[in-house]
Amino acid sequence: MAQLARRSSLSLSRVRTWRDLLHALGRTLAATSAIIVTLLAVTLSSASPRDPGRVAAVFPPWWTPARAAGAATSAGDIAGAGAVPFVLILRGDPATLGQRLRAAGAIVLLDPDTAGVCAKTVLEPRP
């Protein structure tokens, strides 16, 4: 009987240990997520396009290159490609390019010069 009580007490302490570990892990994950979201927000706000007629559009990564290119050409002229197939540099009417790209499915619009790490080859001549 005493042995059974000792075993149940050990299993309860293990449950508490795992519960504490999961709580700590949850708090750490929440704090890390908050830091990442904050850094992402700051980065994206500082990388907004300076010239609304020339932008780097980031389309959903799960889209095929053909779908991203089709969506981009419905909004403007493709002027370059990024290092990944879902980042495209476009030129178009400054008054409507951003709105048309978002309607076509672009997740983020960046300044192509600031987003230089995304650019593999730029096909357009620099002004």
C-alpha positions as CSV (number, residue, x, y, z in Angstrom):
1,M,0.0,0.0,0.0
2,A,2.8,2.4,0.9
3,Q,4.5,1.6,-2.4
4,L,1.3,2.5,-4.3
5,A,1.0,5.8,-2.5
6,R,4.7,6.5,-3.3
7,R,4.1,5.7,-7.1
8,S,1.0,7.9,-7.3
9,S,2.9,10.8,-5.6
10,L,5.7,10.4,-8.1
11,S,3.4,10.5,-11.1
12,L,1.6,13.6,-9.7
13,S,5.0,15.4,-9.3
14,R,5.8,14.4,-13.0
15,V,2.5,15.8,-14.1
16,R,3.1,19.1,-12.3
17,T,6.6,19.2,-13.7
18,W,5.3,18.7,-17.3
19,R,2.5,21.2,-16.7
20,D,5.0,23.8,-15.4
21,L,7.3,23.1,-18.4
22,L,4.4,23.6,-20.8
23,H,3.4,26.8,-19.1
24,A,6.9,28.1,-19.3
25,L,7.2,27.0,-22.9
26,G,3.9,28.8,-23.8
27,R,5.1,32.0,-22.1
28,T,8.4,31.8,-24.0
29,L,6.6,31.2,-27.3
30,A,4.3,34.1,-26.7
31,A,7.1,36.5,-25.9
32,T,9.1,35.3,-28.9
33,S,6.1,35.7,-31.2
34,A,5.6,39.2,-29.9
35,I,9.2,40.1,-30.6
36,I,9.0,38.7,-34.2
37,V,5.8,40.5,-35.0
38,T,7.2,43.8,-33.7
39,L,10.4,43.4,-35.7
40,L,8.4,42.5,-38.8
41,A,6.1,45.5,-38.4
42,V,9.0,47.9,-38.0
43,T,10.8,46.4,-41.0
44,L,7.8,46.5,-43.3
45,S,6.8,50.0,-42.3
46,S,10.3,51.3,-43.0
47,A,10.5,49.4,-46.4
48,S,7.3,50.9,-47.9
49,P,7.8,52.0,-51.5
50,R,9.2,55.5,-51.9
51,D,8.1,55.6,-55.5
52,P,4.5,54.3,-55.8
53,G,5.1,53.7,-59.5
54,R,7.9,51.2,-58.8
55,V,7.4,48.5,-56.2
56,A,8.5,45.0,-55.1
57,A,5.4,42.9,-54.6
58,V,5.6,39.8,-52.4
59,F,2.9,37.3,-53.4
60,P,1.9,34.2,-51.3
61,P,4.9,31.8,-51.2
62,W,2.6,28.8,-51.9
63,W,1.5,30.3,-55.3
64,T,3.1,28.9,-58.4
65,P,5.5,31.3,-60.3
66,A,2.9,31.4,-63.2
67,R,0.2,32.5,-60.8
68,A,2.3,35.2,-59.2
69,A,3.4,36.5,-62.6
70,G,-0.2,36.4,-63.9
71,A,-1.4,38.4,-60.9
72,A,1.5,40.8,-61.2
73,T,0.9,41.5,-64.9
74,S,-2.8,42.2,-64.2
75,A,-1.7,45.1,-62.0
76,G,1.4,46.5,-63.8
77,D,4.5,45.8,-65.9
78,I,7.0,43.3,-64.5
79,A,10.4,45.0,-64.4
80,G,12.4,42.5,-62.5
81,A,12.3,39.3,-60.5
82,G,13.4,38.4,-57.0
83,A,15.6,35.6,-55.7
84,V,12.4,33.7,-55.0
85,P,9.6,33.3,-57.5
86,F,7.0,35.0,-55.4
87,V,8.8,38.4,-55.3
88,L,8.4,40.5,-58.4
89,I,9.4,44.1,-59.1
90,L,6.8,46.1,-61.0
91,R,6.2,49.5,-62.6
92,G,2.9,51.0,-63.3
93,D,0.6,54.0,-62.7
94,P,1.6,55.5,-59.3
95,A,-2.0,56.3,-58.5
96,T,-3.3,52.7,-58.8
97,L,-0.4,50.3,-58.8
98,G,-0.4,49.5,-55.0
99,Q,-4.2,49.1,-54.9
100,R,-4.2,46.9,-58.0
101,L,-1.4,44.7,-56.6
102,R,-3.2,44.2,-53.3
103,A,-6.4,43.3,-55.2
104,A,-4.4,40.8,-57.3
105,G,-3.1,39.1,-54.2
106,A,0.1,40.8,-53.1
107,I,0.8,40.3,-49.4
108,V,3.4,43.1,-49.0
109,L,4.6,45.9,-51.1
110,L,8.2,47.0,-50.6
111,D,10.6,49.5,-52.0
112,P,12.7,47.6,-54.5
113,D,15.9,49.3,-53.4
114,T,15.3,48.6,-49.7
115,A,14.3,45.0,-50.5
116,G,17.6,44.4,-52.4
117,V,18.1,41.2,-50.6
118,C,15.1,39.9,-52.4
119,A,16.3,41.0,-55.8
120,K,18.3,38.4,-57.9
121,T,18.3,40.2,-61.2
122,V,16.7,43.5,-62.1
123,L,15.7,43.7,-65.7
124,E,14.9,47.4,-65.7
125,P,17.4,50.2,-66.3
126,R,18.1,52.2,-63.1
127,P,16.9,55.9,-63.4
